[in-house]
Amino acid sequence: MRAIAKFLRRNRGFITFMLCMVVFRSAVADWNVVPTGSMQPTIRIGDRILVDKLAYDVRLPLTRVSLRHLADPQRGDIVVLDSRAADERLVKRVIGLPGEEVAMRGNVLFINGRAASYAASRHAGIHDDLSDPAHYETERYGTLRHAIRLSDHRPSPASNFGPVQVPPGQYLLLGDDRDNSLDSRYLGFFPRSEIIGRSRHVVMSLDPQRHYLPRGDRFGAPLD
């Protein structure tokens, strides 16, 4: 016990710093590594994204207990969630809000019976395009505007689904890489309580296809 007490006295500054970091990353802000391409082209494989954990709630550190409700996710938000259905942390985009009817026909999104509009766009540097050629479109619905990736030869069977109605307290989330995303089309709706934060920026990015060399143009890049 004396040895432990002596160690704590000698290292109290470091221990205090580490405890503060744990609390900060648990309840205020954190960064999350993105190992998959389900949000391409918006988020690249190897991006480290900043997660704002105060975007929607003030939570008790190291728990999911909300001490104060600040806001609710809005359509278009890129959210980070601890999904019980997927048994892992996911990064997806909010598409359907509670009470809305959502459907998809040939990768065309319908919300409350109204179709989103699409315009061709160009994106370079996506390594998956070498093995799975794809094209890109800008999806628009109201204030929602973002790029999506569509496979030329491997369309997802979930390019047609619904219509479904989003239950109260839950959200319909999709990946921007529509033919390569495990999202609400497969896992169902995601409870509000599982959403832990929102991401709007890349912190840094390492390219796994180039020996994890930094992607300088991705550092601090905004996420639309």
C-alpha positions, 0 to 999 in steps of 0.5 A: 500500500505504501508503494502504491501511495508513493507512486500516486504522489509522484505521478499525480500530475500525469494521472490527473491529466490522463483522467481529464483526457478520458473524461474529455474524450468520453463526453466532449469530443473524440476522434474516430478512425474510419476503416471502411468505405461506406461513406465514400466519397464524403469520408475516405478509408483512413480518415480520422474524423472529429466527433462532437459529443456535445452536438446533441446531449451533455452526457455523464462521462463513460456512460450513455446517460444524458444529463441535458438534451441540447438538440436532435439530429437533423437530415444530412448530419453525419453521425457516429453511433454505437449500434447494438444491431451491428455490434460496432461503432458506425458512421452514417448520414441521417436521412429519415427523421421520426414520423417520416415515410422513406422509400428507395426506387432504383437508388432514387430516394423518396421522403414522404412521397417526394423524390430527391433530385440528382446531378452528375458529379466527379470525384477522384482518388477513390481506390475502390473505383479501380476494382469496382467502377462507379459513378457519382451523383449529388443528391438533393432533397430540401436542404440536404445536398451531398455526394453519393457513390453508385457502383456501375456493375455491383448494384445493391439489392437494397437499391429498392426498399420501403416505403417504411415509416420511421418510428418515434425516437428513431432515425433512418441512416444511410451510407453515402456509398449506397451500394456498399453500406450496412445501414438502415436498409439492412439493420433497421432504424437506429434509436436516438440513444445510440447516437453519440455525436456528430462529425463535420471535419476530418482531423487527419487522413492516412492512405492505407493504399500508399503505406499509410502516407498522410493525405495532406489535402484531407487534414481539416477537410469539412464534411458536407 
